[in-house]
Amino acid sequence: MAKTKNKADKLFLLSWRKIWILVVGGFTCILLHNFVSALLSVEEPVFFSIVVFIIPLYFVTLIVYSIIWLIQKIK
């Protein structure tokens, strides 16, 4: 019987799929920020905040959680 992953493992374990989602999502947010700023001639904070704060914070969380998970698995 295979072990089922809990929700935290599904959200926070590092995988290539999640890395690509972060890269593509970050690039998309950068483009959207620039397009909205250019079209509306106002500074747009939402997509900028996602790229600068949320994506790096999630990436660091992925790395820390994965390292802790590996250490616990080894013990």
All heavy atoms as a GROMACS GRO file, in nm:
protein
  619
    1MET      N    1   0.084  -0.118   0.000
    1MET     CA    2   0.000   0.000   0.000
    1MET      C    3   0.088   0.125   0.000
    1MET      O    4   0.178   0.138   0.081
    1MET     CB    5  -0.090  -0.003   0.124
    1MET     CG    6  -0.181   0.116   0.132
    1MET     SD    7  -0.267   0.127   0.288
    1MET     CE    8  -0.414   0.042   0.248
    2ALA      N    9   0.065   0.213  -0.092
    2ALA     CA   10   0.146   0.334  -0.106
    2ALA      C   11   0.102   0.439  -0.004
    2ALA      O   12  -0.015   0.449   0.031
    2ALA     CB   13   0.132   0.390  -0.246
    3LYS      N   14   0.200   0.514   0.042
    3LYS     CA   15   0.168   0.622   0.135
    3LYS      C   16   0.104   0.737   0.058
    3LYS      O   17   0.147   0.773  -0.050
    3LYS     CB   18   0.295   0.673   0.203
    3LYS     CG   19   0.354   0.576   0.300
    3LYS     CD   20   0.473   0.640   0.368
    3LYS     CE   21   0.534   0.545   0.467
    3LYS     NZ   22   0.650   0.603   0.533
    4THR      N   23   0.001   0.794   0.116
    4THR     CA   24  -0.062   0.910   0.054
    4THR      C   25   0.000   1.036   0.113
    4THR      O   26   0.031   1.042   0.232
    4THR     CB   27  -0.214   0.910   0.079
    4THR    OG1   28  -0.237   0.909   0.220
    4THR    CG2   29  -0.279   0.790   0.014
    5LYS      N   30   0.019   1.134   0.030
    5LYS     CA   31   0.076   1.260   0.076
    5LYS      C   32  -0.033   1.347   0.137
    5LYS      O   33  -0.146   1.348   0.092
    5LYS     CB   34   0.139   1.335  -0.041
    5LYS     CG   35   0.261   1.270  -0.098
    5LYS     CD   36   0.320   1.355  -0.207
    5LYS     CE   37   0.444   1.292  -0.262
    5LYS     NZ   38   0.504   1.373  -0.367
    6ASN      N   39   0.004   1.419   0.241
    6ASN     CA   40  -0.093   1.511   0.298
    6ASN      C   41  -0.094   1.641   0.216
    6ASN      O   42  -0.016   1.658   0.124
    6ASN     CB   43  -0.063   1.537   0.446
    6ASN     CG   44   0.075   1.596   0.468
    6ASN    OD1   45   0.134   1.652   0.379
    6ASN    ND2   46   0.125   1.581   0.589
    7LYS      N   47  -0.182   1.731   0.251
    7LYS     CA   48  -0.197   1.855   0.173
    7LYS      C   49  -0.070   1.940   0.178
    7LYS      O   50  -0.036   2.003   0.078
    7LYS     CB   51  -0.316   1.935   0.225
    7LYS     CG   52  -0.449   1.875   0.187
    7LYS     CD   53  -0.562   1.963   0.230
    7LYS     CE   54  -0.695   1.899   0.194
    7LYS     NZ   55  -0.807   1.985   0.229
    8ALA      N   56  -0.002   1.942   0.290
    8ALA     CA   57   0.120   2.022   0.301
    8ALA      C   58   0.227   1.968   0.207
    8ALA      O   59   0.299   2.044   0.143
    8ALA     CB   60   0.171   2.023   0.444
    9ASP      N   61   0.238   1.835   0.196
    9ASP     CA   62   0.335   1.777   0.104
    9ASP      C   63   0.302   1.813  -0.040
    9ASP      O   64   0.391   1.840  -0.120
    9ASP     CB   65   0.339   1.625   0.120
    9ASP     CG   66   0.408   1.581   0.247
    9ASP    OD1   67   0.468   1.666   0.315
    9ASP    OD2   68   0.402   1.461   0.278
   10LYS      N   69   0.175   1.812  -0.074
   10LYS     CA   70   0.136   1.847  -0.211
   10LYS      C   71   0.165   1.993  -0.242
   10LYS      O   72   0.199   2.027  -0.355
   10LYS     CB   73  -0.013   1.818  -0.233
   10LYS     CG   74  -0.045   1.671  -0.237
   10LYS     CD   75  -0.193   1.648  -0.258
   10LYS     CE   76  -0.225   1.501  -0.253
   10LYS     NZ   77  -0.369   1.477  -0.265
   11LEU      N   78   0.152   2.080  -0.144
   11LEU     CA   79   0.174   2.223  -0.166
   11LEU      C   80   0.320   2.265  -0.156
   11LEU      O   81   0.364   2.354  -0.228
   11LEU     CB   82   0.093   2.305  -0.065
   11LEU     CG   83  -0.057   2.312  -0.085
   11LEU    CD1   84  -0.122   2.387   0.030
   11LEU    CD2   85  -0.089   2.380  -0.216
   12PHE      N   86   0.395   2.200  -0.067
   12PHE     CA   87   0.526   2.255  -0.032
   12PHE      C   88   0.646   2.169  -0.067
   12PHE      O   89   0.758   2.212  -0.044
   12PHE     CB   90   0.530   2.288   0.118
   12PHE     CG   91   0.434   2.395   0.158
   12PHE    CD1   92   0.336   2.370   0.251
   12PHE    CD2   93   0.441   2.521   0.103
   12PHE    CE1   94   0.247   2.468   0.288
   12PHE    CE2   95   0.351   2.620   0.139
   12PHE     CZ   96   0.255   2.593   0.232
   13LEU      N   97   0.628   2.048  -0.121
   13LEU     CA   98   0.744   1.972  -0.163
   13LEU      C   99   0.791   2.020  -0.299
   13LEU      O  100   0.712   2.041  -0.390
   13LEU     CB  101   0.713   1.822  -0.169
   13LEU     CG  102   0.721   1.748  -0.036
   13LEU    CD1  103   0.688   1.601  -0.055
   13LEU    CD2  104   0.856   1.763   0.028
   14LEU      N  105   0.920   2.039  -0.312
   14LEU     CA  106   0.979   2.092  -0.433
   14LEU      C  107   0.971   1.990  -0.546
   14LEU      O  108   1.000   1.873  -0.528
   14LEU     CB  109   1.125   2.128  -0.406
   14LEU     CG  110   1.198   2.214  -0.507
   14LEU    CD1  111   1.126   2.347  -0.523
   14LEU    CD2  112   1.340   2.237  -0.462
   15SER      N  113   0.928   2.036  -0.663
   15SER     CA  114   0.925   1.952  -0.782
   15SER      C  115   0.954   2.039  -0.904
   15SER      O  116   0.942   2.162  -0.898
   15SER     CB  117   0.789   1.883  -0.797
   15SER     OG  118   0.689   1.976  -0.828
   16TRP      N  119   0.991   1.975  -1.015
   16TRP     CA  120   1.020   2.050  -1.136
   16TRP      C  121   0.896   2.121  -1.187
   16TRP      O  122   0.905   2.231  -1.241
   16TRP     CB  123   1.077   1.959  -1.244
   16TRP     CG  124   1.218   1.922  -1.217
   16TRP    CD1  125   1.266   1.802  -1.178
   16TRP    CD2  126   1.331   2.010  -1.224
   16TRP    NE1  127   1.402   1.808  -1.160
   16TRP    CE2  128   1.444   1.936  -1.187
   16TRP    CE3  129   1.347   2.144  -1.255
   16TRP    CZ2  130   1.571   1.991  -1.183
   16TRP    CZ3  131   1.474   2.199  -1.251
   16TRP    CH2  132   1.584   2.123  -1.216
   17ARG      N  133   0.781   2.059  -1.170
   17ARG     CA  134   0.656   2.122  -1.216
   17ARG      C  135   0.630   2.254  -1.142
   17ARG      O  136   0.593   2.355  -1.203
   17ARG     CB  137   0.540   2.024  -1.194
   17ARG     CG  138   0.408   2.078  -1.241
   17ARG     CD  139   0.300   1.970  -1.228
   17ARG     NE  140   0.176   2.021  -1.280
   17ARG     CZ  141   0.065   2.032  -1.209
   17ARG    NH1  142   0.063   1.991  -1.084
   17ARG    NH2  143  -0.044   2.081  -1.262
   18LYS      N  144   0.651   2.254  -1.012
   18LYS     CA  145   0.630   2.376  -0.933
   18LYS      C  146   0.731   2.483  -0.970
   18LYS      O  147   0.698   2.602  -0.973
   18LYS     CB  148   0.636   2.344  -0.785
   18LYS     CG  149   0.516   2.266  -0.738
   18LYS     CD  150   0.527   2.234  -0.593
   18LYS     CE  151   0.416   2.136  -0.557
   18LYS     NZ  152   0.444   2.064  -0.436
   19ILE      N  153   0.855   2.442  -0.996
   19ILE     CA  154   0.957   2.540  -1.035
   19ILE      C  155   0.918   2.606  -1.166
   19ILE      O  156   0.927   2.729  -1.180
   19ILE     CB  157   1.095   2.472  -1.045
   19ILE    CG1  158   1.143   2.432  -0.906
   19ILE    CG2  159   1.196   2.565  -1.112
   19ILE    CD1  160   1.268   2.349  -0.905
   20TRP      N  161   0.872   2.527  -1.264
   20TRP     CA  162   0.831   2.584  -1.393
   20TRP      C  163   0.708   2.673  -1.378
   20TRP      O  164   0.697   2.776  -1.445
   20TRP     CB  165   0.807   2.475  -1.497
   20TRP     CG  166   0.935   2.429  -1.557
   20TRP    CD1  167   0.995   2.308  -1.539
   20TRP    CD2  168   1.022   2.504  -1.642
   20TRP    NE1  169   1.113   2.305  -1.607
   20TRP    CE2  170   1.132   2.423  -1.671
   20TRP    CE3  171   1.017   2.634  -1.694
   20TRP    CZ2  172   1.236   2.466  -1.752
   20TRP    CZ3  173   1.122   2.676  -1.775
   20TRP    CH2  174   1.229   2.593  -1.803
   21ILE      N  175   0.616   2.633  -1.292
   21ILE     CA  176   0.499   2.718  -1.268
   21ILE      C  177   0.542   2.853  -1.209
   21ILE      O  178   0.491   2.958  -1.249
   21ILE     CB  179   0.398   2.646  -1.175
   21ILE    CG1  180   0.331   2.531  -1.250
   21ILE    CG2  181   0.294   2.744  -1.121
   21ILE    CD1  182   0.245   2.442  -1.163
   22LEU      N  183   0.637   2.851  -1.116
   22LEU     CA  184   0.686   2.976  -1.058
   22LEU      C  185   0.757   3.062  -1.162
   22LEU      O  186   0.738   3.185  -1.166
   22LEU     CB  187   0.781   2.947  -0.941
   22LEU     CG  188   0.716   2.892  -0.815
   22LEU    CD1  189   0.823   2.853  -0.714
   22LEU    CD2  190   0.621   2.992  -0.756
   23VAL      N  191   0.839   3.000  -1.247
   23VAL     CA  192   0.911   3.076  -1.350
   23VAL      C  193   0.814   3.137  -1.450
   23VAL      O  194   0.821   3.257  -1.481
   23VAL     CB  195   1.015   2.986  -1.420
   23VAL    CG1  196   1.072   3.053  -1.543
   23VAL    CG2  197   1.126   2.948  -1.324
   24VAL      N  198   0.723   3.056  -1.502
   24VAL     CA  199   0.627   3.105  -1.601
   24VAL      C  200   0.532   3.206  -1.538
   24VAL      O  201   0.500   3.309  -1.598
   24VAL     CB  202   0.550   2.987  -1.665
   24VAL    CG1  203   0.436   3.036  -1.752
   24VAL    CG2  204   0.646   2.901  -1.747
   25GLY      N  205   0.486   3.178  -1.417
   25GLY     CA  206   0.398   3.272  -1.348
   25GLY      C  207   0.466   3.405  -1.319
   25GLY      O  208   0.406   3.511  -1.334
   26GLY      N  209   0.592   3.401  -1.279
   26GLY     CA  210   0.667   3.524  -1.255
   26GLY      C  211   0.686   3.604  -1.382
   26GLY      O  212   0.666   3.726  -1.384
   27PHE      N  213   0.722   3.536  -1.490
   27PHE     CA  214   0.740   3.605  -1.618
   27PHE      C  215   0.608   3.666  -1.665
   27PHE      O  216   0.604   3.779  -1.714
   27PHE     CB  217   0.794   3.507  -1.722
   27PHE     CG  218   0.827   3.570  -1.853
   27PHE    CD1  219   0.934   3.656  -1.866
   27PHE    CD2  220   0.749   3.544  -1.964
   27PHE    CE1  221   0.964   3.716  -1.988
   27PHE    CE2  222   0.778   3.603  -2.086
   27PHE     CZ  223   0.886   3.689  -2.097
   28THR      N  224   0.498   3.592  -1.649
   28THR     CA  225   0.367   3.642  -1.688
   28THR      C  226   0.328   3.765  -1.606
   28THR      O  227   0.276   3.863  -1.660
   28THR     CB  228   0.261   3.532  -1.673
   28THR    OG1  229   0.301   3.419  -1.749
   28THR    CG2  230   0.125   3.579  -1.718
   29CYS      N  231   0.354   3.760  -1.476
   29CYS     CA  232   0.322   3.876  -1.390
   29CYS      C  233   0.406   3.998  -1.427
   29CYS      O  234   0.356   4.111  -1.424
   29CYS     CB  235   0.342   3.840  -1.244
   29CYS     SG  236   0.212   3.735  -1.177
   30ILE      N  237   0.532   3.976  -1.464
   30ILE     CA  238   0.616   4.088  -1.507
   30ILE      C  239   0.559   4.151  -1.633
   30ILE      O  240   0.547   4.275  -1.644
   30ILE     CB  241   0.761   4.042  -1.530
   30ILE    CG1  242   0.828   4.008  -1.398
   30ILE    CG2  243   0.842   4.148  -1.603
   30ILE    CD1  244   0.961   3.938  -1.412
   31LEU      N  245   0.522   4.066  -1.729
   31LEU     CA  246   0.464   4.119  -1.853
   31LEU      C  247   0.332   4.191  -1.828
   31LEU      O  248   0.308   4.299  -1.883
   31LEU     CB  249   0.443   4.005  -1.953
   31LEU     CG  250   0.568   3.948  -2.017
   31LEU    CD1  251   0.532   3.831  -2.107
   31LEU    CD2  252   0.641   4.054  -2.096
   32LEU      N  253   0.246   4.132  -1.745
   32LEU     CA  254   0.118   4.197  -1.715
   32LEU      C  255   0.138   4.330  -1.645
   32LEU      O  256   0.067   4.427  -1.672
   32LEU     CB  257   0.030   4.104  -1.631
   32LEU     CG  258  -0.031   3.985  -1.704
   32LEU    CD1  259  -0.098   3.891  -1.606
   32LEU    CD2  260  -0.131   4.033  -1.808
   33HIS      N  261   0.234   4.336  -1.553
   33HIS     CA  262   0.263   4.462  -1.484
   33HIS      C  263   0.305   4.569  -1.585
   33HIS      O  264   0.256   4.683  -1.581
   33HIS     CB  265   0.374   4.440  -1.381
   33HIS     CG  266   0.432   4.566  -1.328
   33HIS    ND1  267   0.365   4.648  -1.240
   33HIS    CD2  268   0.551   4.626  -1.351
   33HIS    CE1  269   0.440   4.752  -1.212
   33HIS    NE2  270   0.554   4.741  -1.278
   34ASN      N  271   0.393   4.531  -1.676
   34ASN     CA  272   0.440   4.628  -1.775
   34ASN      C  273   0.329   4.669  -1.872
   34ASN      O  274   0.317   4.787  -1.907
   34ASN     CB  275   0.559   4.572  -1.852
   34ASN     CG  276   0.682   4.564  -1.766
   34ASN    OD1  277   0.695   4.636  -1.668
   34ASN    ND2  278   0.772   4.474  -1.799
   35PHE      N  279   0.247   4.574  -1.917
   35PHE     CA  280   0.139   4.606  -2.009
   35PHE      C  281   0.034   4.696  -1.944
   35PHE      O  282  -0.011   4.793  -2.004
   35PHE     CB  283   0.073   4.480  -2.063
   35PHE     CG  284   0.156   4.407  -2.164
   35PHE    CD1  285   0.155   4.269  -2.169
   35PHE    CD2  286   0.236   4.474  -2.255
   35PHE    CE1  287   0.231   4.200  -2.261
   35PHE    CE2  288   0.313   4.407  -2.349
   35PHE     CZ  289   0.311   4.269  -2.352
   36VAL      N  290  -0.005   4.663  -1.822
   36VAL     CA  291  -0.106   4.744  -1.754
   36VAL      C  292  -0.051   4.885  -1.728
   36VAL      O  293  -0.122   4.984  -1.747
   36VAL     CB  294  -0.152   4.676  -1.623
   36VAL    CG1  295  -0.235   4.769  -1.538
   36VAL    CG2  296  -0.230   4.550  -1.654
   37SER      N  297   0.074   4.893  -1.686
   37SER     CA  298   0.134   5.024  -1.662
   37SER      C  299   0.142   5.106  -1.791
   37SER      O  300   0.118   5.227  -1.790
   37SER     CB  301   0.274   5.008  -1.603
   37SER     OG  302   0.266   4.949  -1.476
   38ALA      N  303   0.175   5.041  -1.902
   38ALA     CA  304   0.186   5.113  -2.029
   38ALA      C  305   0.050   5.154  -2.083
   38ALA      O  306   0.033   5.265  -2.134
   38ALA     CB  307   0.258   5.027  -2.132
   39LEU      N  308  -0.049   5.065  -2.070
   39LEU     CA  309  -0.181   5.096  -2.126
   39LEU      C  310  -0.258   5.199  -2.046
   39LEU      O  311  -0.325   5.285  -2.102
   39LEU     CB  312  -0.264   4.968  -2.137
   39LEU     CG  313  -0.219   4.867  -2.242
   39LEU    CD1  314  -0.302   4.740  -2.232
   39LEU    CD2  315  -0.231   4.927  -2.381
   40LEU      N  316  -0.248   5.191  -1.914
   40LEU     CA  317  -0.326   5.281  -1.829
   40LEU      C  318  -0.247   5.402  -1.780
   40LEU      O  319  -0.304   5.491  -1.716
   40LEU     CB  320  -0.381   5.204  -1.708
   40LEU     CG  321  -0.473   5.086  -1.741
   40LEU    CD1  322  -0.516   5.017  -1.612
   40LEU    CD2  323  -0.594   5.131  -1.820
   41SER      N  324  -0.119   5.403  -1.803
   41SER     CA  325  -0.031   5.512  -1.759
   41SER      C  326  -0.037   5.535  -1.609
   41SER      O  327  -0.025   5.648  -1.561
   41SER     CB  328  -0.064   5.642  -1.834
   41SER     OG  329  -0.044   5.625  -1.971
   42VAL      N  330  -0.058   5.428  -1.535
   42VAL     CA  331  -0.052   5.434  -1.389
   42VAL      C  332   0.035   5.318  -1.340
   42VAL      O  333   0.050   5.218  -1.407
   42VAL     CB  334  -0.192   5.422  -1.323
   42VAL    CG1  335  -0.278   5.542  -1.358
   42VAL    CG2  336  -0.261   5.295  -1.361
   43GLU      N  337   0.093   5.337  -1.224
   43GLU     CA  338   0.175   5.231  -1.168
   43GLU      C  339   0.084   5.125  -1.107
   43GLU      O  340  -0.004   5.156  -1.027
   43GLU     CB  341   0.269   5.289  -1.062
   43GLU     CG  342   0.383   5.200  -1.026
   43GLU     CD  343   0.472   5.164  -1.145
   43GLU    OE1  344   0.490   5.249  -1.235
   43GLU    OE2  345   0.521   5.052  -1.148
   44GLU      N  346   0.104   5.001  -1.146
   44GLU     CA  347   0.017   4.890  -1.107
   44GLU      C  348   0.090   4.805  -1.003
   44GLU      O  349   0.192   4.744  -1.034
   44GLU     CB  350  -0.016   4.808  -1.233
   44GLU     CG  351  -0.121   4.704  -1.215
   44GLU     CD  352  -0.062   4.580  -1.154
   44GLU    OE1  353   0.052   4.545  -1.181
   44GLU    OE2  354  -0.134   4.520  -1.074
   45PRO      N  355   0.040   4.799  -0.878
   45PRO     CA  356   0.115   4.731  -0.772
   45PRO      C  357   0.087   4.581  -0.755
   45PRO      O  358   0.166   4.512  -0.693
   45PRO     CB  359   0.072   4.806  -0.647
   45PRO     CG  360  -0.068   4.847  -0.676
   45PRO     CD  361  -0.070   4.878  -0.825
   46VAL      N  362  -0.022   4.529  -0.809
   46VAL     CA  363  -0.061   4.391  -0.778
   46VAL      C  364   0.036   4.290  -0.838
   46VAL      O  365   0.092   4.206  -0.767
   46VAL     CB  366  -0.206   4.362  -0.826
   46VAL    CG1  367  -0.242   4.216  -0.806
   46VAL    CG2  368  -0.304   4.451  -0.753
   47PHE      N  369   0.057   4.295  -0.968
   47PHE     CA  370   0.146   4.199  -1.032
   47PHE      C  371   0.291   4.219  -0.988
   47PHE      O  372   0.367   4.124  -0.975
   47PHE     CB  373   0.134   4.206  -1.185
   47PHE     CG  374  -0.002   4.167  -1.235
   47PHE    CD1  375  -0.083   4.259  -1.299
   47PHE    CD2  376  -0.050   4.038  -1.217
   47PHE    CE1  377  -0.208   4.223  -1.345
   47PHE    CE2  378  -0.174   4.001  -1.262
   47PHE     CZ  379  -0.254   4.094  -1.326
   48PHE      N  380   0.328   4.343  -0.963
   48PHE     CA  381   0.462   4.373  -0.912
   48PHE      C  382   0.482   4.309  -0.776
   48PHE      O  383   0.587   4.249  -0.749
   48PHE     CB  384   0.482   4.524  -0.905
   48PHE     CG  385   0.616   4.565  -0.853
   48PHE    CD1  386   0.727   4.560  -0.936
   48PHE    CD2  387   0.632   4.608  -0.723
   48PHE    CE1  388   0.852   4.597  -0.889
   48PHE    CE2  389   0.755   4.646  -0.675
   48PHE     CZ  390   0.866   4.640  -0.758
   49SER      N  391   0.383   4.318  -0.688
   49SER     CA  392   0.392   4.259  -0.554
   49SER      C  393   0.400   4.107  -0.561
   49SER      O  394   0.472   4.045  -0.482
   49SER     CB  395   0.272   4.300  -0.470
   49SER     OG  396   0.269   4.438  -0.452
   50ILE      N  397   0.328   4.048  -0.655
   50ILE     CA  398   0.333   3.903  -0.671
   50ILE      C  399   0.474   3.860  -0.708
   50ILE      O  400   0.529   3.765  -0.652
   50ILE     CB  401   0.231   3.856  -0.776
   50ILE    CG1  402   0.089   3.873  -0.723
   50ILE    CG2  403   0.255   3.710  -0.814
   50ILE    CD1  404  -0.020   3.848  -0.826
   51VAL      N  405   0.536   3.930  -0.802
   51VAL     CA  406   0.670   3.893  -0.849
   51VAL      C  407   0.776   3.920  -0.743
   51VAL      O  408   0.866   3.840  -0.723
   51VAL     CB  409   0.704   3.968  -0.980
   51VAL    CG1  410   0.848   3.947  -1.018
   51VAL    CG2  411   0.614   3.922  -1.092
   52VAL      N  412   0.765   4.031  -0.674
   52VAL     CA  413   0.871   4.071  -0.582
   52VAL      C  414   0.859   4.003  -0.445
   52VAL      O  415   0.960   3.968  -0.385
   52VAL     CB  416   0.872   4.224  -0.565
   52VAL    CG1  417   0.967   4.268  -0.456
   52VAL    CG2  418   0.908   4.289  -0.696
   53PHE      N  419   0.737   3.978  -0.397
   53PHE     CA  420   0.720   3.926  -0.262
   53PHE      C  421   0.667   3.784  -0.257
   53PHE      O  422   0.724   3.698  -0.187
   53PHE     CB  423   0.626   4.018  -0.181
   53PHE     CG  424   0.677   4.157  -0.167
   53PHE    CD1  425   0.611   4.262  -0.228
   53PHE    CD2  426   0.791   4.185  -0.095
   53PHE    CE1  427   0.658   4.392  -0.218
   53PHE    CE2  428   0.839   4.315  -0.083
   53PHE     CZ  429   0.772   4.418  -0.144
   54ILE      N  430   0.560   3.755  -0.324
   54ILE     CA  431   0.490   3.628  -0.307
   54ILE      C  432   0.565   3.510  -0.370
   54ILE      O  433   0.585   3.407  -0.306
   54ILE     CB  434   0.346   3.638  -0.361
   54ILE    CG1  435   0.269   3.737  -0.275
   54ILE    CG2  436   0.278   3.502  -0.362
   54ILE    CD1  437   0.130   3.769  -0.323
   55ILE      N  438   0.610   3.525  -0.494
   55ILE     CA  439   0.680   3.415  -0.561
   55ILE      C  440   0.812   3.380  -0.490
   55ILE      O  441   0.838   3.263  -0.464
   55ILE     CB  442   0.698   3.445  -0.711
   55ILE    CG1  443   0.561   3.436  -0.780
   55ILE    CG2  444   0.796   3.348  -0.775
   55ILE    CD1  445   0.562   3.467  -0.927
   56PRO      N  446   0.897   3.478  -0.456
   56PRO     CA  447   1.019   3.440  -0.383
   56PRO      C  448   0.991   3.379  -0.245
   56PRO      O  449   1.059   3.285  -0.204
   56PRO     CB  450   1.096   3.570  -0.369
   56PRO     CG  451   1.045   3.656  -0.477
   56PRO     CD  452   0.901   3.619  -0.496
   57LEU      N  453   0.890   3.430  -0.175
   57LEU     CA  454   0.855   3.375  -0.045
   57LEU      C  455   0.810   3.230  -0.058
   57LEU      O  456   0.850   3.143   0.021
   57LEU     CB  457   0.747   3.460   0.022
   57LEU     CG  458   0.701   3.414   0.160
   57LEU    CD1  459   0.815   3.427   0.259
   57LEU    CD2  460   0.582   3.496   0.204
   58TYR      N  461   0.728   3.201  -0.158
   58TYR     CA  462   0.683   3.064  -0.181
   58TYR      C  463   0.800   2.974  -0.219
   58TYR      O  464   0.809   2.860  -0.174
   58TYR     CB  465   0.574   3.060  -0.289
   58TYR     CG  466   0.517   2.923  -0.312
   58TYR    CD1  467   0.445   2.859  -0.213
   58TYR    CD2  468   0.537   2.857  -0.434
   58TYR    CE1  469   0.392   2.733  -0.234
   58TYR    CE2  470   0.485   2.732  -0.456
   58TYR     CZ  471   0.412   2.669  -0.355
   58TYR     OH  472   0.361   2.545  -0.376
   59PHE      N  473   0.893   3.024  -0.300
   59PHE     CA  474   1.008   2.945  -0.341
   59PHE      C  475   1.097   2.911  -0.221
   59PHE      O  476   1.142   2.797  -0.205
   59PHE     CB  477   1.089   3.019  -0.448
   59PHE     CG  478   1.203   2.939  -0.502
   59PHE    CD1  479   1.179   2.830  -0.582
   59PHE    CD2  480   1.334   2.973  -0.472
   59PHE    CE1  481   1.284   2.754  -0.633
   59PHE    CE2  482   1.439   2.899  -0.522
   59PHE     CZ  483   1.414   2.789  -0.603
   60VAL      N  484   1.122   3.007  -0.134
   60VAL     CA  485   1.201   2.982  -0.013
   60VAL      C  486   1.129   2.882   0.077
   60VAL      O  487   1.191   2.792   0.135
   60VAL     CB  488   1.231   3.115   0.062
   60VAL    CG1  489   1.289   3.090   0.199
   60VAL    CG2  490   1.323   3.201  -0.021
   61THR      N  491   0.997   2.895   0.088
   61THR     CA  492   0.919   2.801   0.167
   61THR      C  493   0.929   2.660   0.110
   61THR      O  494   0.943   2.563   0.185
   61THR     CB  495   0.771   2.845   0.172
   61THR    OG1  496   0.764   2.979   0.220
   61THR    CG2  497   0.690   2.755   0.263
   62LEU      N  498   0.924   2.647  -0.022
   62LEU     CA  499   0.941   2.516  -0.086
   62LEU      C  500   1.075   2.454  -0.052
   62LEU      O  501   1.083   2.335  -0.018
   62LEU     CB  502   0.931   2.529  -0.239
   62LEU     CG  503   0.795   2.549  -0.302
   62LEU    CD1  504   0.811   2.568  -0.453
   62LEU    CD2  505   0.705   2.432  -0.276
   63ILE      N  506   1.179   2.533  -0.060
   63ILE     CA  507   1.313   2.480  -0.032
   63ILE      C  508   1.327   2.438   0.114
   63ILE      O  509   1.375   2.329   0.143
   63ILE     CB  510   1.420   2.584  -0.070
   63ILE    CG1  511   1.422   2.601  -0.222
   63ILE    CG2  512   1.558   2.543  -0.019
   63ILE    CD1  513   1.512   2.712  -0.269
   64VAL      N  514   1.284   2.522   0.206
   64VAL     CA  515   1.296   2.491   0.348
   64VAL      C  516   1.212   2.369   0.384
   64VAL      O  517   1.260   2.277   0.453
   64VAL     CB  518   1.256   2.614   0.434
   64VAL    CG1  519   1.245   2.576   0.582
   64VAL    CG2  520   1.355   2.726   0.414
   65TYR      N  521   1.089   2.362   0.337
   65TYR     CA  522   1.002   2.248   0.367
   65TYR      C  523   1.060   2.120   0.309
   65TYR      O  524   1.059   2.016   0.376
   65TYR     CB  525   0.861   2.272   0.312
   65TYR     CG  526   0.762   2.165   0.351
   65TYR    CD1  527   0.692   2.174   0.471
   65TYR    CD2  528   0.739   2.056   0.269
   65TYR    CE1  529   0.601   2.078   0.508
   65TYR    CE2  530   0.649   1.958   0.306
   65TYR     CZ  531   0.580   1.969   0.425
   65TYR     OH  532   0.491   1.872   0.462
   66SER      N  533   1.114   2.126   0.188
   66SER     CA  534   1.170   2.007   0.126
   66SER      C  535   1.294   1.958   0.201
   66SER      O  536   1.313   1.838   0.217
   66SER     CB  537   1.206   2.035  -0.021
   66SER     OG  538   1.090   2.063  -0.094
   67ILE      N  539   1.378   2.051   0.247
   67ILE     CA  540   1.496   2.013   0.323
   67ILE      C  541   1.456   1.948   0.455
   67ILE      O  542   1.510   1.844   0.493
   67ILE     CB  543   1.588   2.134   0.346
   67ILE    CG1  544   1.652   2.175   0.213
   67ILE    CG2  545   1.695   2.104   0.450
   67ILE    CD1  546   1.727   2.306   0.219
   68ILE      N  547   1.360   2.008   0.525
   68ILE     CA  548   1.313   1.950   0.651
   68ILE      C  549   1.250   1.814   0.627
   68ILE      O  550   1.273   1.719   0.702
   68ILE     CB  551   1.213   2.046   0.720
   68ILE    CG1  552   1.287   2.170   0.767
   68ILE    CG2  553   1.143   1.978   0.837
   68ILE    CD1  554   1.197   2.280   0.818
   69TRP      N  555   1.173   1.799   0.520
   69TRP     CA  556   1.110   1.671   0.487
   69TRP      C  557   1.216   1.564   0.459
   69TRP      O  558   1.203   1.451   0.504
   69TRP     CB  559   1.018   1.690   0.367
   69TRP     CG  560   0.940   1.570   0.329
   69TRP    CD1  561   0.825   1.525   0.384
   69TRP    CD2  562   0.974   1.477   0.225
   69TRP    NE1  563   0.784   1.411   0.322
   69TRP    CE2  564   0.873   1.378   0.225
   69TRP    CE3  565   1.078   1.469   0.135
   69TRP    CZ2  566   0.874   1.272   0.135
   69TRP    CZ3  567   1.079   1.362   0.045
   69TRP    CH2  568   0.979   1.266   0.047
   70LEU      N  569   1.321   1.601   0.385
   70LEU     CA  570   1.428   1.506   0.357
   70LEU      C  571   1.503   1.465   0.483
   70LEU      O  572   1.538   1.347   0.500
   70LEU     CB  573   1.526   1.564   0.255
   70LEU     CG  574   1.482   1.564   0.111
   70LEU    CD1  575   1.582   1.640   0.025
   70LEU    CD2  576   1.466   1.422   0.061
   71ILE      N  577   1.530   1.560   0.571
   71ILE     CA  578   1.599   1.529   0.696
   71ILE      C  579   1.515   1.433   0.781
   71ILE      O  580   1.566   1.337   0.838
   71ILE     CB  581   1.632   1.658   0.774
   71ILE    CG1  582   1.741   1.735   0.698
   71ILE    CG2  583   1.676   1.628   0.916
   71ILE    CD1  584   1.767   1.873   0.753
   72GLN      N  585   1.385   1.458   0.789
   72GLN     CA  586   1.297   1.369   0.865
   72GLN      C  587   1.288   1.232   0.801
   72GLN      O  588   1.278   1.131   0.870
   72GLN     CB  589   1.159   1.429   0.880
   72GLN     CG  590   1.153   1.544   0.976
   72GLN     CD  591   1.014   1.602   0.990
   72GLN    OE1  592   0.925   1.570   0.912
   72GLN    NE2  593   0.996   1.686   1.089
   73LYS      N  594   1.291   1.227   0.670
   73LYS     CA  595   1.282   1.098   0.598
   73LYS      C  596   1.408   1.016   0.621
   73LYS      O  597   1.401   0.894   0.632
   73LYS     CB  598   1.260   1.124   0.450
   73LYS     CG  599   1.231   1.000   0.371
   73LYS     CD  600   1.202   1.034   0.227
   73LYS     CE  601   1.180   0.907   0.149
   73LYS     NZ  602   1.152   0.932   0.009
   74ILE      N  603   1.525   1.083   0.628
   74ILE     CA  604   1.650   1.012   0.650
   74ILE      C  605   1.656   0.953   0.790
   74ILE      O  606   1.705   0.841   0.809
   74ILE     CB  607   1.769   1.107   0.625
   74ILE    CG1  608   1.779   1.139   0.477
   74ILE    CG2  609   1.900   1.045   0.674
   74ILE    CD1  610   1.881   1.245   0.444
   75LYS      N  611   1.603   1.025   0.887
   75LYS     CA  612   1.605   0.976   1.027
   75LYS      C  613   1.509   0.868   1.044
   75LYS      O  614   1.467   0.780   1.040
   75LYS     CB  615   1.572   1.088   1.124
   75LYS     CG  616   1.681   1.187   1.136
   75LYS     CD  617   1.646   1.292   1.237
   75LYS     CE  618   1.758   1.391   1.248
   75LYS     NZ  619   1.734   1.493   1.346
   0.00000   0.00000   0.00000
